[in-house]
Amino acid sequence: MPSFVTLLLHPDRRRPDPAPWRVDLRVVILAGMALWTAALVVCAVLLATGTLGPRAVTTCGAGLVLGLLGLAWERRNRTRYRASSDD
């Protein structure tokens, strides 16, 4: 097995990259949004009890908004990223 320095100096000696996995991004984004929703509920309860400040709730809300933007991007680019994974 070649050393790390040898691979840095001669990248042609590396093994070929593995093929990318085909992933349904909608499922990944929805799973992330579900986790942000669960965190939002927990943080809202902790905010109501006075244990936590509003920054955590805001962070969870931002995570949900980014998830919605991710869903919109996925819907717009679905055919392109699925076609590129067929190569």
MMTF fields as JSON, N, C-alpha, C and O atoms, coordinates in Angstrom:
{
  "mmtfVersion": "1.0.0",
  "mmtfProducer": "UNKNOWN",
  "numBonds": 347,
  "numAtoms": 348,
  "numGroups": 87,
  "numChains": 1,
  "numModels": 1,
  "chainsPerModel": [1],
  "groupsPerChain": [87],
  "chainIdList": ["A"],
  "bondAtomList": [4, 2, 8, 6, 12, 10, 16, 14, 20, 18, 24, 22, 28, 26, 32, 30, 36, 34, 40, 38, 44, 42, 48, 46, 52, 50, 56, 54, 60, 58, 64, 62, 68, 66, 72, 70, 76, 74, 80, 78, 84, 82, 88, 86, 92, 90, 96, 94, 100, 98, 104, 102, 108, 106, 112, 110, 116, 114, 120, 118, 124, 122, 128, 126, 132, 130, 136, 134, 140, 138, 144, 142, 148, 146, 152, 150, 156, 154, 160, 158, 164, 162, 168, 166, 172, 170, 176, 174, 180, 178, 184, 182, 188, 186, 192, 190, 196, 194, 200, 198, 204, 202, 208, 206, 212, 210, 216, 214, 220, 218, 224, 222, 228, 226, 232, 230, 236, 234, 240, 238, 244, 242, 248, 246, 252, 250, 256, 254, 260, 258, 264, 262, 268, 266, 272, 270, 276, 274, 280, 278, 284, 282, 288, 286, 292, 290, 296, 294, 300, 298, 304, 302, 308, 306, 312, 310, 316, 314, 320, 318, 324, 322, 328, 326, 332, 330, 336, 334, 340, 338, 344, 342],
  "bondOrderList": [1, 1, 1, 1, 1, 1, 1, 1, 1, 1, 1, 1, 1, 1, 1, 1, 1, 1, 1, 1, 1, 1, 1, 1, 1, 1, 1, 1, 1, 1, 1, 1, 1, 1, 1, 1, 1, 1, 1, 1, 1, 1, 1, 1, 1, 1, 1, 1, 1, 1, 1, 1, 1, 1, 1, 1, 1, 1, 1, 1, 1, 1, 1, 1, 1, 1, 1, 1, 1, 1, 1, 1, 1, 1, 1, 1, 1, 1, 1, 1, 1, 1, 1, 1, 1, 1],
  "groupList": [{"groupName": "MET", "atomNameList": ["N", "CA", "C", "O"], "elementList": ["N", "C", "C", "O"], "formalChargeList": [0, 0, 0, 0], "bondAtomList": [1, 0, 2, 1, 3, 2], "bondOrderList": [1, 1, 2], "singleLetterCode": "M", "chemCompType": "L-PEPTIDE LINKING"}, {"groupName": "PRO", "atomNameList": ["N", "CA", "C", "O"], "elementList": ["N", "C", "C", "O"], "formalChargeList": [0, 0, 0, 0], "bondAtomList": [1, 0, 2, 1, 3, 2], "bondOrderList": [1, 1, 2], "singleLetterCode": "P", "chemCompType": "L-PEPTIDE LINKING"}, {"groupName": "SER", "atomNameList": ["N", "CA", "C", "O"], "elementList": ["N", "C", "C", "O"], "formalChargeList": [0, 0, 0, 0], "bondAtomList": [1, 0, 2, 1, 3, 2], "bondOrderList": [1, 1, 2], "singleLetterCode": "S", "chemCompType": "L-PEPTIDE LINKING"}, {"groupName": "PHE", "atomNameList": ["N", "CA", "C", "O"], "elementList": ["N", "C", "C", "O"], "formalChargeList": [0, 0, 0, 0], "bondAtomList": [1, 0, 2, 1, 3, 2], "bondOrderList": [1, 1, 2], "singleLetterCode": "F", "chemCompType": "L-PEPTIDE LINKING"}, {"groupName": "VAL", "atomNameList": ["N", "CA", "C", "O"], "elementList": ["N", "C", "C", "O"], "formalChargeList": [0, 0, 0, 0], "bondAtomList": [1, 0, 2, 1, 3, 2], "bondOrderList": [1, 1, 2], "singleLetterCode": "V", "chemCompType": "L-PEPTIDE LINKING"}, {"groupName": "THR", "atomNameList": ["N", "CA", "C", "O"], "elementList": ["N", "C", "C", "O"], "formalChargeList": [0, 0, 0, 0], "bondAtomList": [1, 0, 2, 1, 3, 2], "bondOrderList": [1, 1, 2], "singleLetterCode": "T", "chemCompType": "L-PEPTIDE LINKING"}, {"groupName": "LEU", "atomNameList": ["N", "CA", "C", "O"], "elementList": ["N", "C", "C", "O"], "formalChargeList": [0, 0, 0, 0], "bondAtomList": [1, 0, 2, 1, 3, 2], "bondOrderList": [1, 1, 2], "singleLetterCode": "L", "chemCompType": "L-PEPTIDE LINKING"}, {"groupName": "HIS", "atomNameList": ["N", "CA", "C", "O"], "elementList": ["N", "C", "C", "O"], "formalChargeList": [0, 0, 0, 0], "bondAtomList": [1, 0, 2, 1, 3, 2], "bondOrderList": [1, 1, 2], "singleLetterCode": "H", "chemCompType": "L-PEPTIDE LINKING"}, {"groupName": "ASP", "atomNameList": ["N", "CA", "C", "O"], "elementList": ["N", "C", "C", "O"], "formalChargeList": [0, 0, 0, 0], "bondAtomList": [1, 0, 2, 1, 3, 2], "bondOrderList": [1, 1, 2], "singleLetterCode": "D", "chemCompType": "L-PEPTIDE LINKING"}, {"groupName": "ARG", "atomNameList": ["N", "CA", "C", "O"], "elementList": ["N", "C", "C", "O"], "formalChargeList": [0, 0, 0, 0], "bondAtomList": [1, 0, 2, 1, 3, 2], "bondOrderList": [1, 1, 2], "singleLetterCode": "R", "chemCompType": "L-PEPTIDE LINKING"}, {"groupName": "ALA", "atomNameList": ["N", "CA", "C", "O"], "elementList": ["N", "C", "C", "O"], "formalChargeList": [0, 0, 0, 0], "bondAtomList": [1, 0, 2, 1, 3, 2], "bondOrderList": [1, 1, 2], "singleLetterCode": "A", "chemCompType": "L-PEPTIDE LINKING"}, {"groupName": "TRP", "atomNameList": ["N", "CA", "C", "O"], "elementList": ["N", "C", "C", "O"], "formalChargeList": [0, 0, 0, 0], "bondAtomList": [1, 0, 2, 1, 3, 2], "bondOrderList": [1, 1, 2], "singleLetterCode": "W", "chemCompType": "L-PEPTIDE LINKING"}, {"groupName": "ILE", "atomNameList": ["N", "CA", "C", "O"], "elementList": ["N", "C", "C", "O"], "formalChargeList": [0, 0, 0, 0], "bondAtomList": [1, 0, 2, 1, 3, 2], "bondOrderList": [1, 1, 2], "singleLetterCode": "I", "chemCompType": "L-PEPTIDE LINKING"}, {"groupName": "GLY", "atomNameList": ["N", "CA", "C", "O"], "elementList": ["N", "C", "C", "O"], "formalChargeList": [0, 0, 0, 0], "bondAtomList": [1, 0, 2, 1, 3, 2], "bondOrderList": [1, 1, 2], "singleLetterCode": "G", "chemCompType": "PEPTIDE LINKING"}, {"groupName": "CYS", "atomNameList": ["N", "CA", "C", "O"], "elementList": ["N", "C", "C", "O"], "formalChargeList": [0, 0, 0, 0], "bondAtomList": [1, 0, 2, 1, 3, 2], "bondOrderList": [1, 1, 2], "singleLetterCode": "C", "chemCompType": "L-PEPTIDE LINKING"}, {"groupName": "GLU", "atomNameList": ["N", "CA", "C", "O"], "elementList": ["N", "C", "C", "O"], "formalChargeList": [0, 0, 0, 0], "bondAtomList": [1, 0, 2, 1, 3, 2], "bondOrderList": [1, 1, 2], "singleLetterCode": "E", "chemCompType": "L-PEPTIDE LINKING"}, {"groupName": "ASN", "atomNameList": ["N", "CA", "C", "O"], "elementList": ["N", "C", "C", "O"], "formalChargeList": [0, 0, 0, 0], "bondAtomList": [1, 0, 2, 1, 3, 2], "bondOrderList": [1, 1, 2], "singleLetterCode": "N", "chemCompType": "L-PEPTIDE LINKING"}, {"groupName": "TYR", "atomNameList": ["N", "CA", "C", "O"], "elementList": ["N", "C", "C", "O"], "formalChargeList": [0, 0, 0, 0], "bondAtomList": [1, 0, 2, 1, 3, 2], "bondOrderList": [1, 1, 2], "singleLetterCode": "Y", "chemCompType": "L-PEPTIDE LINKING"}],
  "groupTypeList": [0, 1, 2, 3, 4, 5, 6, 6, 6, 7, 1, 8, 9, 9, 9, 1, 8, 1, 10, 1, 11, 9, 4, 8, 6, 9, 4, 4, 12, 6, 10, 13, 0, 10, 6, 11, 5, 10, 10, 6, 4, 4, 14, 10, 4, 6, 6, 10, 5, 13, 5, 6, 13, 1, 9, 10, 4, 5, 5, 14, 13, 10, 13, 6, 4, 6, 13, 6, 6, 13, 6, 10, 11, 15, 9, 9, 16, 9, 5, 9, 17, 9, 10, 2, 2, 8, 8],
  "groupIdList": [1, 2, 3, 4, 5, 6, 7, 8, 9, 10, 11, 12, 13, 14, 15, 16, 17, 18, 19, 20, 21, 22, 23, 24, 25, 26, 27, 28, 29, 30, 31, 32, 33, 34, 35, 36, 37, 38, 39, 40, 41, 42, 43, 44, 45, 46, 47, 48, 49, 50, 51, 52, 53, 54, 55, 56, 57, 58, 59, 60, 61, 62, 63, 64, 65, 66, 67, 68, 69, 70, 71, 72, 73, 74, 75, 76, 77, 78, 79, 80, 81, 82, 83, 84, 85, 86, 87],
  "secStructList": [7, 7, 7, 2, 2, 2, 2, 2, 2, 7, 4, 4, 4, 1, 7, 7, 7, 7, 7, 7, 7, 7, 7, 7, 2, 2, 2, 2, 2, 2, 2, 2, 2, 2, 2, 2, 2, 2, 2, 2, 2, 2, 2, 2, 2, 2, 2, 2, 2, 6, 1, 1, 7, 2, 2, 2, 2, 2, 2, 2, 2, 2, 2, 2, 2, 2, 2, 2, 2, 2, 2, 2, 2, 2, 2, 2, 2, 2, 2, 2, 2, 2, 2, 2, 6, 6, 7],
  "xCoordList": [0.852, 0.0, 0.896, 1.779, 0.673, 1.508, 1.258, 0.173, 2.266, 2.133, 1.264, 0.995, 0.844, 0.005, 0.729, 0.134, 1.996, 2.779, 2.911, 2.83, 3.113, 3.216, 1.918, 1.945, 0.796, -0.491, -0.72, -1.335, -0.224, -0.353, 0.513, 0.114, 1.699, 2.605, 2.239, 2.511, 1.62, 1.261, -0.201, -0.449, -1.162, -2.569, -3.004, -4.032, -2.243, -2.605, -2.429, -2.921, -1.751, -1.55, -2.692, -2.705, -3.632, -4.76, -5.69, -5.694, -6.47, -7.536, -8.614, -8.741, -9.391, -10.451, -11.528, -11.771, -12.154, -13.222, -14.407, -14.696, -15.095, -16.286, -17.414, -17.437, -18.327, -19.477, -20.365, -20.518, -20.952, -21.818, -23.095, -23.601, -23.601, -24.85, -26.017, -25.995, -27.027, -28.252, -29.142, -29.525, -29.465, -30.195, -31.396, -31.298, -32.525, -33.688, -33.547, -33.771, -33.177, -32.911, -34.143, -34.023, -35.318, -36.541, -36.662, -37.054, -36.328, -36.397, -35.377, -35.674, -34.187, -33.133, -33.543, -33.372, -34.081, -34.489, -35.651, -35.667, -36.623, -37.756, -37.323, -37.87, -36.357, -35.841, -35.163, -35.347, -34.389, -33.765, -34.792, -34.637, -35.841, -36.898, -37.636, -38.043, -37.813, -38.453, -37.602, -38.131, -36.294, -35.404, -35.439, -35.439, -35.468, -35.563, -36.901, -36.958, -37.976, -39.282, -39.274, -39.787, -38.693, -38.599, -37.77, -38.126, -36.672, -35.843, -36.598, -36.444, -37.411, -38.199, -39.202, -39.377, -39.855, -40.822, -40.118, -40.596, -38.988, -38.242, -37.791, -37.929, -37.257, -36.78, -37.928, -37.764, -39.078, -40.236, -40.705, -41.07, -40.698, -41.075, -40.066, -40.451, -38.78, -37.751, -37.818, -37.528, -38.195, -38.376, -39.556, -39.487, -40.644, -41.827, -41.539, -42.128, -40.642, -40.303, -39.215, -38.903, -38.639, -37.618, -36.22, -35.297, -36.049, -34.745, -33.842, -32.618, -34.433, -33.681, -34.085, -35.217, -33.167, -33.458, -34.064, -34.165, -34.467, -35.136, -34.203, -34.677, -32.902, -31.977, -32.11, -32.039, -32.298, -32.417, -33.678, -33.656, -34.772, -36.02, -35.836, -36.313, -35.148, -34.878, -34.009, -34.231, -33.023, -32.153, -32.951, -32.759, -33.839, -34.667, -35.597, -35.807, -36.152, -36.994, -36.211, -36.715, -34.978, -34.129, -33.826, -33.769, -33.632, -33.408, -34.602, -34.439, -35.806, -37.013, -37.141, -37.514, -36.832, -36.899, -35.893, -36.211, -34.684, -33.691, -34.152, -33.879, -34.844, -35.4, -36.442, -36.485, -37.281, -38.273, -37.594, -38.022, -36.539, -35.785, -35.146, -35.092, -34.665, -34.092, -35.126, -34.828, -36.347, -37.418, -37.761, -37.987, -37.795, -38.078, -36.974, -37.257, -35.714, -34.599, -34.688, -34.486, -34.99, -35.071, -36.164, -35.974, -37.286, -38.395, -38.02, -38.341, -37.334, -36.944, -35.858, -35.845, -34.956, -33.792, -33.837, -32.814, -34.973, -35.088, -34.617, -33.837, -35.076, -34.705, -33.218, -32.603, -32.632, -31.207, -30.327, -29.407, -30.59, -29.7, -29.952, -29.034, -31.173, -31.411, -30.771, -30.275, -30.779, -30.144, -28.63, -27.99, -28.052, -26.597, -26.154, -25.005, -27.031, -26.641, -26.787, -26.349, -27.393, -27.529, -26.267, -26.146, -25.329, -24.107, -23.31, -22.264],
  "yCoordList": [-1.176, 0.0, 1.238, 1.365, 2.148, 3.342, 4.261, 4.266, 5.024, 5.943, 7.138, 7.382, 7.861, 9.036, 10.08, 10.677, 10.293, 11.279, 10.856, 11.691, 9.564, 9.067, 9.32, 9.707, 9.102, 9.34, 10.822, 11.185, 11.679, 13.115, 13.561, 14.411, 12.977, 13.362, 12.717, 13.279, 11.533, 10.788, 10.324, 9.157, 11.208, 10.821, 9.73, 9.089, 9.51, 8.464, 7.066, 6.097, 6.936, 5.633, 5.256, 4.156, 6.152, 5.854, 4.827, 4.619, 4.197, 3.333, 4.22, 5.382, 3.702, 4.533, 4.853, 4.08, 5.992, 6.4, 5.452, 4.986, 5.16, 4.315, 5.074, 6.305, 4.332, 4.948, 5.614, 5.083, 6.768, 7.433, 6.635, 5.966, 6.722, 6.04, 6.823, 8.052, 6.095, 6.742, 6.96, 6.003, 8.208, 8.575, 9.426, 10.298, 9.164, 10.023, 11.194, 11.037, 12.357, 13.505, 13.964, 14.519, 13.742, 14.147, 13.443, 14.058, 12.149, 11.384, 11.915, 12.041, 12.223, 12.74, 14.092, 14.334, 14.967, 16.297, 16.187, 16.877, 15.327, 15.16, 14.574, 14.945, 13.674, 13.127, 14.227, 14.306, 15.066, 16.185, 17.152, 17.65, 17.418, 18.307, 17.703, 18.426, 16.382, 15.729, 15.889, 16.115, 15.772, 15.969, 17.416, 17.658, 18.377, 19.779, 20.06, 20.857, 19.413, 19.597, 19.049, 19.692, 17.865, 17.292, 18.2, 18.424, 18.718, 19.631, 20.916, 21.473, 21.389, 22.597, 22.391, 23.269, 21.243, 20.95, 20.909, 21.496, 20.221, 20.133, 21.522, 21.875, 22.299, 23.638, 24.563, 25.412, 24.41, 25.234, 24.911, 25.812, 23.628, 23.242, 23.802, 24.333, 23.688, 24.222, 25.743, 26.317, 26.397, 27.845, 28.215, 29.188, 27.442, 27.714, 27.528, 28.215, 26.609, 26.394, 27.351, 27.382, 28.12, 29.08, 28.502, 29.177, 27.275, 26.617, 27.051, 27.027, 27.441, 27.714, 29.066, 29.51, 29.716, 31.0, 30.833, 29.715, 31.934, 31.865, 31.534, 31.21, 31.609, 31.357, 29.928, 29.712, 28.96, 27.563, 27.358, 26.636, 27.993, 27.882, 28.521, 27.993, 29.649, 30.319, 29.445, 29.373, 28.788, 27.904, 26.752, 26.407, 26.162, 25.064, 25.554, 24.86, 26.748, 27.322, 27.566, 27.335, 28.034, 28.239, 26.91, 26.845, 25.853, 24.533, 24.073, 23.482, 24.347, 23.985, 24.805, 24.274, 26.09, 26.937, 26.463, 26.401, 26.129, 25.604, 24.273, 23.988, 23.465, 22.225, 22.487, 21.788, 23.492, 23.849, 24.337, 24.005, 25.122, 25.555, 24.359, 24.307, 23.408, 22.195, 21.387, 20.837, 21.312, 20.604, 21.299, 20.647, 22.629, 23.371, 23.131, 22.928, 23.154, 22.894, 21.476, 21.257, 20.521, 19.121, 18.952, 18.242, 19.585, 19.458, 20.056, 19.492, 21.207, 21.87, 21.109, 21.113, 20.465, 19.832, 18.311, 17.668, 17.729, 16.278, 15.509, 14.565, 15.898, 15.135, 15.255, 14.303, 16.416, 16.609, 15.771, 15.103, 15.789, 15.032, 13.535, 12.743, 13.132, 11.695, 11.195, 10.07, 12.021, 11.624, 11.545, 10.683, 12.43, 12.41, 11.214, 10.789, 10.655, 9.482, 8.189, 7.136, 8.247, 7.045, 6.729, 5.64, 7.662, 7.471, 6.278, 6.002],
  "zCoordList": [0.0, 0.0, 0.0, 0.848, -0.947, -1.015, 0.181, 0.763, 0.529, 1.658, 1.264, 0.088, 2.28, 2.078, 1.226, 0.329, 1.507, 0.759, -0.703, -1.604, -0.934, -2.306, -3.069, -4.238, -2.412, -3.069, -3.342, -4.345, -2.449, -2.697, -3.869, -4.665, -3.961, -5.046, -6.379, -7.44, -6.325, -7.542, -7.441, -7.135, -7.69, -7.55, -8.523, -8.307, -9.583, -10.544, -9.953, -10.532, -8.832, -8.196, -7.25, -6.695, -7.07, -6.187, -6.814, -8.028, -5.961, -6.478, -7.091, -6.704, -8.034, -8.624, -7.584, -6.658, -7.76, -6.852, -6.99, -8.092, -5.891, -5.998, -6.698, -6.714, -7.261, -7.927, -6.876, -5.776, -7.197, -6.222, -5.994, -6.895, -4.771, -4.443, -5.013, -5.069, -5.431, -5.889, -4.663, -3.99, -4.383, -3.177, -3.569, -4.432, -2.928, -3.115, -2.139, -0.939, -2.654, -1.789, -1.029, 0.063, -1.586, -0.896, 0.444, 1.436, 0.481, 1.732, 2.734, 3.922, 2.258, 3.137, 3.718, 4.913, 2.879, 3.337, 4.315, 5.334, 4.019, 4.931, 6.268, 7.307, 6.262, 7.523, 8.339, 9.554, 7.678, 8.375, 8.937, 10.052, 8.166, 8.648, 9.832, 10.741, 9.832, 10.974, 12.232, 13.321, 12.08, 13.231, 13.719, 14.926, 12.798, 13.195, 13.881, 14.818, 13.422, 14.057, 15.475, 16.391, 15.666, 17.015, 17.918, 19.075, 17.394, 18.184, 18.504, 19.591, 17.566, 17.794, 18.921, 19.766, 18.938, 20.002, 21.356, 22.327, 21.417, 22.679, 23.126, 24.297, 22.206, 22.556, 22.948, 23.824, 22.314, 22.675, 24.086, 24.843, 24.445, 25.811, 26.806, 27.848, 26.493, 27.389, 27.471, 28.52, 26.381, 26.406, 27.293, 28.043, 27.213, 28.029, 29.515, 30.35, 29.85, 31.263, 31.739, 32.93, 30.842, 31.219, 31.295, 31.75, 30.863, 30.911, 29.769, 29.896, 28.671, 27.451, 26.894, 27.085, 26.209, 25.587, 24.203, 23.698, 23.591, 22.282, 21.118, 20.029, 21.324, 20.219, 19.697, 18.488, 20.571, 20.142, 19.302, 18.304, 19.709, 18.941, 17.567, 16.563, 17.524, 16.253, 15.351, 14.142, 15.944, 15.165, 14.562, 13.396, 15.344, 14.827, 13.725, 12.73, 13.901, 12.852, 11.574, 10.474, 11.722, 10.543, 9.86, 8.632, 10.641, 10.055, 9.235, 8.168, 9.735, 8.98, 7.697, 6.651, 7.779, 6.581, 5.537, 4.349, 5.977, 5.035, 4.437, 3.271, 5.228, 4.697, 3.621, 2.608, 3.839, 2.818, 1.541, 0.436, 1.702, 0.521, -0.177, -1.406, 0.604, 0.023, -0.74, -1.8, -0.206, -0.921, -2.236, -3.255, -2.198, -3.433, -4.462, -5.642, -4.014, -4.931, -5.489, -6.683, -4.621, -5.056, -6.101, -7.089, -5.895, -6.853, -8.209, -9.255, -8.18, -9.417, -10.167, -11.398, -9.458, -10.08, -10.044, -10.277, -9.762, -9.596, -10.823, -10.701, -11.981, -13.181, -13.474, -13.956, -13.19, -13.479, -12.552, -13.025, -11.233, -10.356, -10.461, -10.249, -10.782, -10.969, -12.257, -12.309, -13.291, -14.552, -14.393, -14.996, -13.59, -13.411, -12.586, -12.703, -11.752, -10.956, -11.746, -11.282, -12.932, -13.766, -14.549, -15.109, -14.597, -15.397, -14.984, -15.571]
}
